[in-house]
């Protein structure tokens, strides 16, 4: 048991280190394949969250059975409703749009550095932030790969977490030592080919599966190759160019915390639907009937009658559903899905027609907790990403900047009582106009709004006629109305 026995990460690290000691310059491909095989179970766990997000819950796999002579068989005649409710997507979308639905705002004291950052973080960057958080919520983490493209420009691409095997420094688990990416590519014949990439802090190795073994991929002119090229010179970042964006400290999907509740909800709804479908079928209670049941059914269908012996008979019954109990149970499940999924139940019965901001804050309290945890993990990951960006700026002679001085603000999207906020702002005369504008529900960019106000005031002053001095009689002359 840990710490006396090695952890899974320590095992992977030892495999790679042993490989590097015995294989001259190239990693041992058989060891890489072993690591990929070990990772398959983790891959399946990650993809479960993706399946639920795509409304492919476990209820979709449900089968109904019957026994014939003691043998269990799949029943294809009975109703088998498999109704899936996409609670997981609802809760993930609430979290994503709440935390990064609005673009992240960056700030820095160095105006030149801020200008370079703002020019870089375009709509593609905002979209990738949404995808990173969505997929991290589904899988537990997601990866971002910074690189320099063929034109020498800094760029990035999201890499699915199920494709990445990461090996961290086992002492602190902060430094990424190696990373393996594996994925399948479909060719024009609809056949799949396994591709493998091994990232170190200086270069990348590319492999392809051929005849059951990994060999160097000759589709690449250079293999291994440097992380990027400026002109004809190749460079390594000095760090593995992959950044993990974790969902939480445990690195697990949000689904873990409420999957059982969703499965129970789906099962109850589906079972009720099956019962409704079966209610039109009459159940016969037979009394002292010893003949073949199939003959009984045939006689009922054909003759609309059946012969019974002395003391025999039958009763007709139909199934009933205790709707009050069923609805009460479903309501309790729904409430718990929102509670343990840390979401916002915007049912009008819960929210009301015109809730106060205090009530709205209470409504969002659980979502705030979940968003805080994700933001705490995304901040250091973003700082790690901008380390690569500042290194690129330094190496391309665009200036030397400290990525740790870059400030970032996650602009959360929350329903508010706008009338209440505007009234509070107008009544707060003891704070600056800039602060009031920052909390105004209609203002997204405070600096731009301040500039517009200044321009409007200047335009108003220019539209006013110039003020003229009123002449004053200082001669002491007589008043015209005074009689002479």
Secondary structure, 3 states (H helix, E strand, C coil): CCCCCCCHHHHHHHHHHHHHHHCCCCCCHHHHHHHHHHHHHHHHHHHHHHHHHCCCCHHHHCCCEEEECCEEEECCCCCCCCCCCCHHHHHHHHHHHHHHCCCCEEECCCHHHHHHHHHHCCHHHHHHHHHHHHHHHHHCEEEEEEEECCCCCEEEEEECHHHEEEEECCCCCCCEEEEEEEEEEECCCCCEEEEEEEECCCEEEEEEEECCEEEECCCCCCCCEECEEECCEEECCCCCCCEEEECCCCCCCHHHHCHHHHHHHHHHHHHHHHHHHHCCCCEEEEECCCCCHHHHHHHHHHHCCCCCCCCCEEEEECCCCCHHHHHHHHHHHHHHHHHHCCCCCCCHHHHCCCCCHHHHHHHCHHHHHHHHHHHHHHHHHHHHHHHHHHHHHHHCCCCCCCHHHCEEECCCCCCCCHHHHHHHHHHCCCCCHHHHHHCCCCCCCHHHHHHHHHHHHHHHHHHCCCCCCCCCCCCCCCCCCCCC
